[in-house]
Amino acid sequence: MKKFITSVFAVFTLLVLVACNGAKKEFAVDGEFTAFEVTEHTSQGVKVPQITAVTVTVKNGKITKYYIDVRQGSVVRDAEEQITAVAWNTKTKKELGADYGMAGVGPKYKFEGGEWSVVPDAKCEKEWHEQAALIEAKWLADGVESVTTTDSRIDNVAGVTLKDGGYTKLAKEAVANAKAGKFVVYKTGLSYSGAAEVYSATLTVEKGKAKALVIDTRQSKVNATTGLAWNAKTKQELGAEYAMKGVGPKYEFQDGAWVVVEGKCELEWNEQAELIQNYVLKNYNKNLKAVAGRGGSLDGTTLIDDFAGVTVNTGTYFELIHAVYKLAGLDK
C-alpha cells in the first residue's frame, strides 16, 4: 500500500512539473511590437509614398493596447510641372488629428442591407484618428480577427466608415511579432535623388537575450509624370541582385577619412549588413556609431577592425539599432 501511495505521489508530482514547465506563454516578452507596410497613395492623380503601421503593447503577458498610424507624402515638381522628387509629410495622420480634414469634408457613408452607399448631402462625421481609435478598441475588446469588411470598408465597428487600409493585416502581423519576441523600428527618409526610402531594424529576443538582428532598406523610384513606385524587394531581399559588389567604388579608411581607392566594392550590401548584425549581436555597445559616416566606431574616430569591410553609410542603421535595443530593454 505504501509503495502504491508513493507511486501515485510520484506520478502526480511529475504531472504538476510537466504542467508548470510545459505550458508555453502566448507572449513570453512584454513590450511594444510593430508591423509596417509601404504602399503608394494616389493624391491628385499621382502616386505618393505612404507607410502604415500597427503597434501592439504587451504588458504582464497580455495585450493592453493597439495603435494604428499612417504617414503619407507628396510630390515635388519643377518649373515645368514635372515630378522631380517626393517628400514625406511632417506629421502622421494621428499627429494631424483634426487637421487631417476628413470630418465635415469627406463624404458620409452608410452600411445598410449588406452594402455601402454614400449619403446624399451629408459629410463624414468622425475624423480619421477618431475612427482609428474605435478600430483599436474593437481589437482590444474582441481580438484582431473580429473586424470584418464589405468592399474593403470596415462594416462592424459603429462609427467607422474607413476602408481597412491594411490595418487588420498589420495588427495580425504585430501580434505575431509579439508572440515571437520580435521588436521592429523604422524610419522614413529620402535618397540623394529625392526618392522615398524606409530603413528598419528588427531584433528578436529570446529568454532576455538578443537572438537575431536584421537591418534593411526599401527604396523607390520617381517617375516624372506618374510619381512614386516602391521597389518590389528590399536590399536584403535583393541580395547579390543589388549589384554593389564589383560595381561601386572601393573605399578605405585612411587618416580619419574614407577615401576612394583603386578597385571596386568587394562586399555586397547584404554582406556588409551581415557584418554589422553579427558584430552587434556579440558586442552590442550603446556607444556604437559611424566613423566619418561609414564603418563602425566606439569613439567616433577609431575604426573597429570588424567594420573595415563596411563601407556603406551606417549612421542611420546605428540609430535604429540603438532604438530597437532600447525598445527591447537591452540598451545596457
C-alpha positions as CSV (number, residue, x, y, z in Angstrom):
1,M,0.0,0.0,0.0
2,K,2.9,2.3,0.9
3,K,4.5,1.6,-2.5
4,F,1.2,2.4,-4.3
5,I,0.8,5.7,-2.5
6,T,4.4,6.6,-3.2
7,S,3.9,5.8,-6.9
8,V,0.7,7.8,-7.1
9,F,2.5,10.8,-5.5
10,A,5.4,10.5,-7.9
11,V,3.1,10.5,-10.9
12,F,1.2,13.4,-9.5
13,T,4.4,15.4,-8.9
14,L,5.5,14.6,-12.5
15,L,2.3,15.8,-13.9
16,V,2.5,19.0,-12.0
17,L,6.0,19.6,-13.2
18,V,5.1,18.9,-16.8
19,A,2.1,21.3,-16.5
20,C,4.2,24.0,-15.0
21,N,7.1,23.7,-17.3
22,G,5.3,22.6,-20.4
23,A,2.8,25.5,-20.6
24,K,4.2,28.0,-23.0
25,K,3.2,31.6,-22.6
26,E,1.5,33.2,-25.5
27,F,3.6,36.3,-25.1
28,A,6.9,35.5,-23.5
29,V,8.2,39.1,-23.8
30,D,6.5,42.3,-22.7
31,G,6.9,45.5,-24.8
32,E,5.7,47.3,-28.0
33,F,5.7,45.3,-31.2
34,T,5.2,46.9,-34.6
35,A,4.4,45.7,-38.1
36,F,4.6,48.2,-41.0
37,E,3.9,48.3,-44.8
38,V,4.8,50.7,-47.5
39,T,2.3,51.5,-50.2
40,E,1.6,54.1,-52.9
41,H,-1.2,56.5,-52.2
42,T,-2.9,58.3,-55.0
43,S,-3.1,62.1,-54.4
44,Q,-4.3,64.5,-57.1
45,G,-3.7,61.8,-59.8
46,V,-0.2,60.8,-58.9
47,K,1.4,58.3,-56.6
48,V,3.0,59.5,-53.4
49,P,4.7,57.5,-50.6
50,Q,2.7,56.0,-47.7
51,I,3.7,53.9,-44.7
52,T,1.1,52.3,-42.4
53,A,2.0,50.8,-39.0
54,V,0.2,49.0,-36.2
55,T,1.8,48.6,-32.8
56,V,0.6,46.2,-30.1
57,T,1.6,46.7,-26.5
58,V,2.0,43.6,-24.3
59,K,2.1,44.1,-20.5
60,N,2.4,41.2,-18.0
61,G,1.8,38.8,-20.8
62,K,-1.4,40.4,-22.1
63,I,-2.3,42.8,-24.9
64,T,-3.2,46.1,-23.4
65,K,-3.2,48.4,-26.4
66,Y,-3.3,48.7,-30.2
67,Y,-2.1,51.7,-32.1
68,I,-2.6,52.5,-35.8
69,D,-0.9,55.3,-37.7
70,V,-0.1,56.3,-41.3
71,R,2.4,58.7,-42.7
72,Q,1.9,60.0,-46.2
73,G,3.9,62.1,-48.6
74,S,3.7,64.5,-51.5
75,V,5.5,65.1,-54.8
76,V,7.9,67.8,-55.7
77,R,7.6,69.5,-59.1
78,D,9.9,71.7,-61.1
79,A,9.1,74.8,-63.1
80,E,7.7,72.7,-66.0
81,E,5.4,70.8,-63.5
82,Q,7.5,67.6,-63.9
83,I,7.8,65.5,-60.8
84,T,11.4,65.5,-59.7
85,A,11.2,64.0,-56.1
86,V,8.9,63.2,-53.3
87,A,8.6,64.4,-49.7
88,W,7.3,62.8,-46.5
89,N,4.7,64.7,-44.6
90,T,6.0,66.1,-41.3
91,K,3.1,64.7,-39.3
92,T,1.3,61.4,-39.4
93,K,-2.5,61.1,-39.6
94,K,-2.7,60.6,-35.8
95,E,-0.4,63.6,-35.2
96,L,-2.5,65.7,-37.5
97,G,-5.7,65.0,-35.5
98,A,-8.5,67.3,-36.6
99,D,-6.1,69.0,-39.1
100,Y,-6.3,65.9,-41.3
101,G,-9.5,67.3,-42.5
102,M,-11.8,64.3,-43.1
103,A,-14.7,65.2,-40.7
104,G,-17.1,67.6,-42.2
105,V,-15.3,67.4,-45.6
106,G,-15.3,63.9,-46.9
107,P,-18.5,62.0,-47.9
108,K,-20.7,60.2,-45.4
109,Y,-21.1,56.5,-45.9
110,K,-23.8,54.2,-44.5
111,F,-23.9,50.4,-44.4
112,E,-27.3,49.0,-45.0
113,G,-28.6,45.7,-46.4
114,G,-25.1,44.4,-46.7
115,E,-24.0,47.3,-48.9
116,W,-22.2,50.6,-48.5
117,S,-23.6,53.7,-50.1
118,V,-22.9,57.5,-50.0
119,V,-25.5,59.5,-48.0
120,P,-26.6,62.5,-50.2
121,D,-25.9,66.0,-48.9
122,A,-24.0,64.7,-45.9
123,K,-20.4,64.8,-44.7
124,C,-18.2,62.4,-42.8
125,E,-18.9,62.7,-39.1
126,K,-15.7,61.4,-37.5
127,E,-12.1,62.4,-38.1
128,W,-9.6,59.7,-39.1
129,H,-7.9,59.5,-35.7
130,E,-11.3,59.1,-34.0
131,Q,-12.2,56.2,-36.3
132,A,-8.8,54.6,-35.8
133,A,-9.4,54.7,-32.0
134,L,-12.7,52.9,-32.5
135,I,-10.9,50.1,-34.5
136,E,-8.2,49.8,-31.9
137,A,-10.8,49.5,-29.1
138,K,-12.6,46.8,-31.1
139,W,-9.4,44.8,-31.5
140,L,-8.7,45.2,-27.8
141,A,-12.1,44.0,-26.8
142,D,-12.7,41.2,-29.3
143,G,-9.4,40.4,-30.9
144,V,-7.8,41.2,-34.3
145,E,-10.0,38.6,-36.1
146,S,-13.2,40.4,-35.0
147,V,-13.2,43.2,-37.6
148,T,-14.9,42.4,-40.9
149,T,-15.2,44.3,-44.2
150,T,-17.5,44.7,-47.2
151,D,-15.9,46.1,-50.3
152,S,-12.8,46.8,-48.3
153,R,-14.7,49.1,-45.9
154,I,-15.0,48.1,-42.2
155,D,-18.6,47.2,-41.6
156,N,-18.9,46.0,-38.0
157,V,-17.5,48.9,-35.9
158,A,-20.0,51.5,-35.0
159,G,-18.9,55.0,-36.2
160,V,-16.3,53.6,-38.6
161,T,-16.6,54.0,-42.3
162,L,-12.9,53.8,-43.2
163,K,-11.5,51.3,-45.7
164,D,-9.3,48.8,-44.0
165,G,-6.1,50.1,-45.4
166,G,-4.1,47.1,-44.3
167,Y,-4.8,47.8,-40.7
168,T,-6.2,44.4,-39.7
169,K,-3.4,42.5,-41.6
170,L,-0.8,44.6,-39.9
171,A,-2.4,44.1,-36.5
172,K,-2.2,40.3,-37.0
173,E,1.5,40.7,-38.0
174,A,2.2,42.8,-34.9
175,V,0.6,40.2,-32.7
176,A,2.7,37.5,-34.4
177,N,5.8,39.6,-33.8
178,A,4.8,39.9,-30.1
179,K,4.5,36.2,-29.8
180,A,7.9,35.7,-31.5
181,G,9.5,38.4,-29.3
182,K,10.4,40.4,-32.4
183,F,10.9,44.1,-31.9
184,V,10.7,46.4,-35.0
185,V,11.6,50.0,-35.5
186,Y,11.7,52.0,-38.8
187,K,12.5,55.4,-40.1
188,T,11.4,57.2,-43.3
189,G,13.8,59.1,-45.4
190,L,14.9,60.2,-48.9
191,S,17.6,59.1,-51.2
192,Y,20.1,61.5,-52.7
193,S,17.9,61.8,-55.7
194,G,14.8,62.6,-53.6
195,A,13.1,59.2,-53.8
196,A,11.4,57.8,-50.7
197,E,13.2,55.2,-48.6
198,V,12.3,53.3,-45.4
199,Y,15.0,52.0,-43.1
200,S,14.4,49.3,-40.4
201,A,15.9,47.2,-37.7
202,T,14.3,44.0,-36.3
203,L,15.6,42.5,-33.1
204,T,14.4,39.1,-31.9
205,V,14.6,38.5,-28.2
206,E,14.6,35.1,-26.5
207,K,15.0,34.4,-22.8
208,G,16.0,38.0,-22.2
209,K,18.8,38.0,-24.8
210,A,19.2,39.2,-28.3
211,K,18.9,36.3,-30.7
212,A,18.7,37.8,-34.2
213,L,19.1,41.2,-35.7
214,V,18.2,42.3,-39.2
215,I,18.7,45.8,-40.7
216,D,17.2,46.6,-44.0
217,T,16.2,49.4,-46.5
218,R,13.4,49.6,-49.1
219,Q,14.0,52.1,-51.9
220,S,11.8,53.5,-54.6
221,K,11.8,55.3,-57.9
222,V,10.2,58.6,-59.0
223,N,8.6,59.0,-62.5
224,A,8.3,62.5,-63.9
225,T,4.6,62.1,-64.7
226,T,3.2,59.2,-62.5
227,G,5.0,59.8,-59.3
228,L,6.5,57.2,-56.9
229,A,6.8,53.4,-57.2
230,W,8.3,51.3,-54.4
231,N,10.9,48.7,-55.4
232,A,9.4,45.2,-55.1
233,K,12.3,44.0,-53.0
234,T,14.3,45.4,-50.1
235,K,18.1,45.5,-50.1
236,Q,18.2,42.3,-48.0
237,E,15.8,40.6,-50.4
238,L,17.8,41.6,-53.4
239,G,21.0,40.1,-52.1
240,A,23.5,39.9,-54.9
241,E,21.0,41.5,-57.3
242,Y,21.5,44.8,-55.5
243,A,24.7,44.8,-57.6
244,M,27.0,47.0,-55.5
245,K,29.8,44.4,-55.3
246,G,32.2,44.7,-58.2
247,V,30.4,47.8,-59.5
248,G,30.5,50.5,-56.9
249,P,33.7,52.3,-55.8
250,K,36.1,50.8,-53.2
251,Y,36.7,52.7,-50.0
252,E,39.4,52.5,-47.4
253,F,39.7,54.3,-44.1
254,Q,42.9,56.4,-44.1
255,D,44.0,59.1,-41.6
256,G,40.5,59.6,-40.2
257,A,38.7,59.7,-43.6
258,W,37.2,57.3,-46.1
259,V,38.9,57.6,-49.5
260,V,38.2,56.0,-52.8
261,V,41.0,53.7,-53.9
262,E,41.8,51.6,-56.9
263,G,39.4,48.7,-57.5
264,K,35.7,48.1,-56.9
265,C,33.5,47.4,-53.9
266,E,34.3,44.0,-52.5
267,L,31.2,43.2,-50.5
268,E,27.6,43.3,-51.4
269,W,25.2,45.4,-49.4
270,N,23.6,42.4,-47.6
271,E,27.1,41.1,-46.8
272,Q,28.1,44.3,-45.2
273,A,24.8,44.4,-43.3
274,E,25.6,40.9,-42.0
275,L,29.0,42.1,-40.7
276,I,27.1,44.8,-38.7
277,Q,24.5,42.4,-37.5
278,N,26.9,39.8,-36.3
279,Y,29.2,42.3,-34.5
280,V,26.3,44.0,-32.7
281,L,24.7,40.7,-31.6
282,K,28.0,39.7,-30.0
283,N,29.3,43.1,-28.8
284,Y,26.4,45.5,-28.5
285,N,27.5,48.8,-27.0
286,K,25.3,51.9,-26.8
287,N,28.3,54.0,-27.9
288,L,28.5,52.3,-31.3
289,K,28.4,54.9,-34.1
290,A,29.6,55.6,-37.7
291,V,33.1,56.9,-38.2
292,A,33.2,59.6,-40.9
293,G,29.7,58.4,-42.0
294,R,30.7,54.7,-42.6
295,G,32.0,51.7,-40.8
296,G,31.7,51.5,-37.0
297,S,33.4,53.0,-34.0
298,L,33.0,53.5,-30.3
299,D,34.7,56.9,-30.0
300,G,33.7,58.3,-33.4
301,T,37.3,58.4,-34.7
302,T,38.8,54.9,-34.4
303,L,37.5,52.3,-36.9
304,I,36.7,48.9,-35.3
305,D,38.6,46.2,-37.2
306,D,35.4,44.2,-37.7
307,F,33.9,47.1,-39.6
308,A,36.8,47.6,-42.1
309,G,34.7,46.0,-44.8
310,V,31.6,48.1,-44.0
311,T,31.8,51.0,-46.4
312,V,28.1,51.7,-46.7
313,N,26.7,54.7,-44.8
314,T,25.9,53.4,-41.4
315,G,24.7,56.3,-39.3
316,T,21.0,55.6,-39.7
317,Y,21.5,51.9,-39.1
318,F,23.2,52.5,-35.8
319,E,20.5,55.0,-34.8
320,L,17.9,52.3,-35.5
321,I,19.9,49.6,-33.8
322,H,20.1,51.6,-30.6
323,A,16.4,52.4,-30.8
324,V,15.4,48.7,-31.2
325,Y,17.8,47.6,-28.4
326,K,16.2,50.3,-26.1
327,L,12.7,49.2,-27.1
328,A,13.7,45.6,-26.1
329,G,15.2,46.9,-22.8
330,L,18.7,45.6,-23.8
331,D,20.4,49.0,-24.2
332,K,22.6,48.5,-21.2
